[in-house]
Amino acid sequence: MKDDKTAPGNTTKIVAAIPCFNEERCIGSVVLKTKKYVNSVVVIDDGSADATAEVATEAGATVLQHGRNRGYGAAIRSALDKGHQLKADILVILDGDGQHDPGDIPKIVKPLIDGEADIVIGSRFLGEAKKPPLYRRLGQRVLTTTTNMGSGQKVTDSQSGFRAYSANALKALKLSENGMSVSSEMQFAISKSGLKVKEVPIDVTYEGKVKRSPVGHGLSVLSRVLVLFSLRQPLLLFGLPGLISLGFGLALGARVLSIYNTTQQLALGNALGTVILCLAGLLLLSEALMLQAMKELIRGSLSDSAEK
């Protein structure tokens, strides 16, 4: 490591991994700035069609190339695997498009060095740092709230791409998502593994044209978060609404009977509402029970496999 006053002690092996796709314009400067604070830099080139790999190599990074574009989640998994292979004490992951400031690395890794956390998330919503544009904030709030509810792990920025992981976290995290929803999946994995998480404020620069539609991207991630939510918390996602719907249906049914006893007339609107609410409630409860049974079967199968 270079002799830098802001760099952590030489006894801690810190590796930075930068997942990127078609970032030849920015990746060189990101690598050069990052090298000041870590022992080595690995660029995960996720099937770029430009000179990303060549520029990163010239800047002094080790490049791990995917033969094709496999997605952000696949790049994150490769980064975590590489950090484990290199026996890193700390792995820092940041984006290759220049949004993240490598100068924040000492702040990101400090809680890990001090033993305060297993994973540190750089949050765009803490401190006095410049906040993302309003449309991004709204979308990110929806995703973070949904992820927090599903995982039971509360953070302020579930979609942050600037994070640091301890060696313990690298061993414990098991991920499968290929797309951008990997950040949310990680929160579910963190909760399951019992890893300690801390957030620190970071500065983010938003410049240049957005690569993907914010609406399409947000809906895609949200749909995957809901899938993760349903697989891990089926009773909460489906069972609770099912009970509420069934409860309202039965209450409305009682009102239908009361009206009939008083007037000898059937309140068709209320009766139809009763049927719809009760059926919806029963369907949701059935879905919750089936998913919970599948969850228990999978858990039992994994336990048996681990014992063998």
Secondary structure per residue as TSV (DSSP state, phi and psi in degrees):
chain	resnum	aa	ss	phi	psi
A	1	M	-	360.0	145.0
A	2	K	-	-70.2	155.4
A	3	D	-	-77.0	95.5
A	4	D	-	-128.3	129.2
A	5	K	T	-62.1	-28.2
A	6	T	T	-87.4	-8.2
A	7	A	S	-79.1	146.1
A	8	P	-	-65.8	170.6
A	9	G	-	-60.1	153.4
A	10	N	T	-69.6	-11.4
A	11	T	T	-77.5	-13.9
A	12	T	S	-101.4	120.0
A	13	K	-	-85.6	112.6
A	14	I	E	-112.4	124.5
A	15	V	E	-115.8	135.9
A	16	A	E	-106.2	134.4
A	17	A	E	-119.6	133.7
A	18	I	E	-124.2	100.4
A	19	P	E	-75.3	135.8
A	20	C	E	-155.7	160.2
A	21	F	S	-144.2	113.9
A	22	N	S	55.5	57.8
A	23	E	-	-120.2	37.3
A	24	E	T	-61.0	-26.3
A	25	R	T	-71.6	-34.2
A	26	C	T	-111.1	-24.5
A	27	I	H	-61.8	-34.2
A	28	G	H	-61.5	-48.6
A	29	S	H	-67.9	-35.3
A	30	V	H	-64.2	-42.6
A	31	V	H	-63.6	-46.8
A	32	L	H	-60.9	-42.1
A	33	K	H	-69.3	-37.3
A	34	T	H	-69.2	-34.9
A	35	K	T	-58.6	-22.8
A	36	K	T	-66.2	-21.9
A	37	Y	T	-117.8	-0.1
A	38	V	S	-136.2	170.2
A	39	N	S	-79.3	-35.7
A	40	S	E	-155.5	157.1
A	41	V	E	-122.4	130.8
A	42	V	E	-117.5	126.9
A	43	V	E	-102.7	124.4
A	44	I	E	-94.7	101.7
A	45	D	E	-88.4	106.1
A	46	D	-	-86.8	63.8
A	47	G	S	70.9	36.1
A	48	S	-	-62.0	146.3
A	49	A	S	-98.6	-1.7
A	50	D	S	-108.2	-158.8
A	51	A	S	-94.2	27.5
A	52	T	H	-54.0	-48.8
A	53	A	H	-62.3	-43.9
A	54	E	H	-65.0	-44.2
A	55	V	H	-64.8	-42.9
A	56	A	H	-62.8	-40.2
A	57	T	H	-64.3	-44.6
A	58	E	H	-61.3	-32.1
A	59	A	T	-78.6	-9.7
A	60	G	T	108.4	12.9
A	61	A	-	-93.9	153.7
A	62	T	E	-85.4	131.0
A	63	V	E	-109.8	126.9
A	64	L	E	-109.1	116.4
A	65	Q	E	-104.3	134.4
A	66	H	-	-87.4	138.0
A	67	G	S	-64.8	-23.0
A	68	R	S	-146.7	168.8
A	69	N	-	-73.6	108.4
A	70	R	-	-100.8	-12.6
A	71	G	-	111.8	158.5
A	72	Y	H	-60.4	-40.6
A	73	G	H	-62.8	-39.9
A	74	A	H	-64.6	-37.9
A	75	A	H	-65.8	-38.8
A	76	I	H	-64.7	-41.9
A	77	R	H	-62.3	-40.9
A	78	S	H	-63.4	-38.2
A	79	A	H	-64.4	-45.0
A	80	L	H	-64.5	-42.0
A	81	D	H	-62.6	-42.3
A	82	K	H	-65.1	-40.7
A	83	G	H	-60.7	-39.8
A	84	H	H	-67.4	-42.3
A	85	Q	H	-61.9	-37.9
A	86	L	T	-80.4	-0.8
A	87	K	T	57.7	43.5
A	88	A	-	-71.0	137.7
A	89	D	S	-73.0	-34.5
A	90	I	E	-140.2	132.9
A	91	L	E	-113.2	124.8
A	92	V	E	-105.3	130.5
A	93	I	E	-116.8	128.1
A	94	L	-	-141.2	160.1
A	95	D	-	-75.8	155.1
A	96	G	S	-97.2	6.9
A	97	D	S	-95.3	6.9
A	98	G	S	86.1	2.2
A	99	Q	-	-69.2	-37.1
A	100	H	B	-91.3	145.1
A	101	D	-	-95.6	111.1
A	102	P	G	-56.8	-21.3
A	103	G	G	-63.0	-14.4
A	104	D	G	-84.3	-5.6
A	105	I	H	-56.8	-46.9
A	106	P	H	-56.2	-36.8
A	107	K	H	-69.9	-35.7
A	108	I	H	-69.1	-39.6
A	109	V	H	-86.4	-16.5
A	110	K	H	-56.6	-47.4
A	111	P	H	-60.9	-28.8
A	112	L	H	-72.0	-43.9
A	113	I	H	-63.1	-36.4
A	114	D	T	-81.4	-1.8
A	115	G	T	74.4	21.1
A	116	E	S	-87.6	-15.3
A	117	A	-	-157.8	163.7
A	118	D	S	-98.2	-29.1
A	119	I	E	-137.2	135.7
A	120	V	E	-119.0	130.2
A	121	I	E	-108.6	129.0
A	122	G	E	-81.9	113.1
A	123	S	E	-98.6	133.5
A	124	R	T	-82.2	-4.5
A	125	F	T	-114.7	12.1
A	126	L	S	-110.4	153.7
A	127	G	T	71.8	-160.6
A	128	E	T	-104.5	15.1
A	129	A	S	-65.0	157.5
A	130	K	-	-62.6	127.5
A	131	K	-	-84.8	156.0
A	132	P	-	-62.4	163.1
A	133	P	-	-54.8	155.4
A	134	L	H	-56.0	-45.1
A	135	Y	H	-63.3	-32.8
A	136	R	H	-72.1	-40.6
A	137	R	H	-59.9	-43.1
A	138	L	H	-62.8	-47.4
A	139	G	H	-63.1	-42.6
A	140	Q	H	-67.3	-33.1
A	141	R	H	-65.1	-41.8
A	142	V	H	-62.1	-46.8
A	143	L	H	-65.1	-41.6
A	144	T	H	-66.4	-43.4
A	145	T	H	-62.1	-45.2
A	146	T	H	-63.8	-43.4
A	147	T	H	-64.7	-41.8
A	148	N	H	-60.2	-44.2
A	149	M	H	-64.0	-43.7
A	150	G	H	-71.6	-38.4
A	151	S	H	-88.5	-23.4
A	152	G	S	76.6	7.0
A	153	Q	-	-111.5	114.7
A	154	K	-	-93.3	123.3
A	155	V	-	-136.0	169.5
A	156	T	S	-96.3	-16.7
A	157	D	-	-144.3	81.2
A	158	S	T	-69.8	-18.3
A	159	Q	T	-101.4	8.7
A	160	S	-	-62.6	135.9
A	161	G	-	-98.5	4.7
A	162	F	-	-109.3	104.0
A	163	R	E	-142.8	162.9
A	164	A	E	-133.0	141.8
A	165	Y	E	-127.7	138.5
A	166	S	E	-79.8	167.0
A	167	A	H	-61.0	-34.7
A	168	N	H	-63.4	-41.0
A	169	A	H	-66.9	-38.1
A	170	L	H	-61.3	-34.1
A	171	K	H	-75.2	-35.5
A	172	A	H	-83.6	-32.2
A	173	L	-	-73.6	127.6
A	174	K	-	-124.2	113.5
A	175	L	-	-121.4	156.6
A	176	S	-	-136.9	-15.5
A	177	E	-	-68.0	141.5
A	178	N	-	-98.6	-25.5
A	179	G	S	-92.8	-163.1
A	180	M	T	-68.4	-15.7
A	181	S	T	-71.8	-1.0
A	182	V	H	-59.8	-31.6
A	183	S	H	-63.9	-40.0
A	184	S	H	-70.4	-41.5
A	185	E	H	-58.7	-37.4
A	186	M	H	-61.7	-36.1
A	187	Q	H	-66.3	-38.0
A	188	F	H	-63.3	-42.4
A	189	A	H	-66.4	-37.5
A	190	I	H	-62.3	-46.0
A	191	S	H	-61.7	-42.0
A	192	K	H	-66.9	-36.2
A	193	S	H	-83.8	-12.9
A	194	G	T	72.1	23.9
A	195	L	-	-74.4	147.4
A	196	K	-	-85.6	133.6
A	197	V	E	-121.3	140.8
A	198	K	E	-135.5	146.2
A	199	E	E	-112.0	144.6
A	200	V	E	-130.8	149.1
A	201	P	E	-72.2	142.6
A	202	I	-	-132.9	161.0
A	203	D	-	-99.2	138.3
A	204	V	B	-128.7	136.8
A	205	T	-	-105.0	125.6
A	206	Y	-	-110.0	101.2
A	207	E	-	-136.5	157.8
A	208	G	S	81.2	174.5
A	209	K	-	-77.7	137.6
A	210	V	-	-68.8	131.3
A	211	K	S	-72.7	-31.9
A	212	R	S	-129.9	156.5
A	213	S	-	-62.9	122.2
A	214	P	H	-58.3	-38.5
A	215	V	H	-68.3	-49.2
A	216	G	H	-61.7	-42.5
A	217	H	H	-62.5	-45.6
A	218	G	H	-63.4	-43.6
A	219	L	H	-66.2	-37.9
A	220	S	H	-63.1	-46.7
A	221	V	H	-65.8	-42.7
A	222	L	H	-61.2	-40.7
A	223	S	H	-62.7	-40.0
A	224	R	H	-70.5	-35.5
A	225	V	H	-62.8	-41.8
A	226	L	H	-64.7	-36.0
A	227	V	H	-63.5	-46.3
A	228	L	H	-60.9	-42.2
A	229	F	H	-59.1	-48.2
A	230	S	H	-65.4	-34.5
A	231	L	H	-75.1	-29.4
A	232	R	H	-99.2	-30.0
A	233	Q	-	-132.2	57.6
A	234	P	H	-62.8	-36.5
A	235	L	I	-66.5	-33.2
A	236	L	I	-77.4	-44.6
A	237	L	I	-73.7	-39.4
A	238	F	I	-109.2	-38.5
A	239	G	I	-65.7	-46.8
A	240	L	H	-63.5	-49.9
A	241	P	H	-59.7	-34.2
A	242	G	H	-62.7	-44.5
A	243	L	H	-64.1	-40.6
A	244	I	H	-63.8	-45.7
A	245	S	H	-62.4	-44.1
A	246	L	H	-64.6	-39.5
A	247	G	H	-61.7	-46.0
A	248	F	H	-63.8	-38.6
A	249	G	H	-62.7	-44.7
A	250	L	H	-66.5	-37.7
A	251	A	H	-64.4	-42.6
A	252	L	H	-67.0	-35.8
A	253	G	H	-62.8	-39.4
A	254	A	H	-62.0	-36.5
A	255	R	H	-66.5	-39.6
A	256	V	H	-59.5	-44.6
A	257	L	H	-64.8	-39.5
A	258	S	H	-63.7	-43.7
A	259	I	H	-63.5	-40.8
A	260	Y	H	-66.0	-41.1
A	261	N	H	-64.8	-31.5
A	262	T	H	-82.9	-42.4
A	263	T	H	-111.2	-10.4
A	264	Q	S	61.3	24.6
A	265	Q	-	-124.9	142.8
A	266	L	-	-87.5	123.1
A	267	A	-	-80.0	94.6
A	268	L	H	-60.4	-42.1
A	269	G	H	-61.0	-47.4
A	270	N	H	-66.1	-36.8
A	271	A	H	-65.3	-42.6
A	272	L	H	-63.1	-41.9
A	273	G	H	-60.4	-39.6
A	274	T	H	-60.1	-47.1
A	275	V	H	-62.0	-45.9
A	276	I	H	-63.2	-47.0
A	277	L	H	-65.7	-41.1
A	278	C	H	-67.6	-42.1
A	279	L	H	-64.4	-43.9
A	280	A	H	-61.1	-41.9
A	281	G	H	-63.5	-43.4
A	282	L	H	-66.4	-39.1
A	283	L	H	-64.3	-44.1
A	284	L	H	-64.2	-41.5
A	285	L	H	-64.8	-39.5
A	286	S	H	-63.1	-43.3
A	287	E	H	-61.9	-42.5
A	288	A	H	-61.8	-44.6
A	289	L	H	-67.2	-40.0
A	290	M	H	-64.9	-45.1
A	291	L	H	-65.7	-37.7
A	292	Q	H	-65.2	-39.1
A	293	A	H	-64.3	-41.5
A	294	M	H	-62.7	-40.9
A	295	K	H	-60.9	-43.7
A	296	E	H	-67.6	-38.1
A	297	L	H	-64.3	-43.6
A	298	I	H	-64.2	-42.5
A	299	R	H	-62.0	-42.9
A	300	G	H	-64.6	-39.3
A	301	S	H	-64.8	-41.8
A	302	L	H	-66.2	-36.5
A	303	S	H	-66.0	-41.8
A	304	D	H	-63.9	-39.9
A	305	S	H	-65.8	-38.8
A	306	A	H	-67.2	-32.2
A	307	E	H	-76.1	-26.1
A	308	K	-	-76.3	360.0
